[in-house]
């Protein structure tokens, strides 16, 4: 996990303004549709950053499933 999440300015510099806007829209659509955890990690040898979506833990899932509709 990264100690410091990249700022919007850093992401704009990395992706360019138009791709950063598309990336933000994509993230917003995923956040709206799915209950996911997001993590930032170092990108390893080939990348600067890794942004990962993961399903929430079973504990959270079971709590959400037991809520009345």
N, C-alpha and C positions, 0 to 999 in steps of 0.2 A: 504494500500500500504506500502511496506517495505521502510524504510529510506535508507537502503544500500542493493543493489542487491548482492547476493552471487557471489564470485569470482569463476573462473573455478577450482581453487585449492580446494575451499570449496565444490563445487559440485562433484569433483572427490573423495574427502574424503567421502562424503555422499553416492554416488552411486557406487563407484569403477570405475577404469579406463575404463573397457570394456563397462559397462552400460552408463557411461558418454558419450562415443563416439557414442553409438547408440542414445542417447538422442539428441546430437548435430545434428546428421544426420536427425533425425525425425523433429526437429525444422527447419532445413534448407529446408527440403522438404515442410513443411507447409508454410514457408515464401515465397518460390518460387511459390507455386500454389495459395495462397490466400492472399488477402489484409486485414490483421488482426492487431488489436492492442494487444500488450502483456502487462500483468501486473503481478507483483510479489506481493504476499500478505503473511502475516503470516499463518502458517499452522493450527492454532487452537490447539485443545487438542491432536490430533492424528498425526500431521505432523509438520515438521519444516518449510517448505515452500509450497506455492501454486503458480504455474505458470499458468496463465489463458490466453487463446485466446478469443478475443471478436471481433465481426464484427465491422467495423469502423462505426462511427456515420452517420446518414442519411445525414448530411451536406456534409461530405466527399464523400459519395456514390453518391449523386446527382451531385456533381462537377465532379467526375470521369465519370459518365454516359454521361455527356454533352460534353465531349471532343470528337473532331472528330477523326475518326479512320484512 
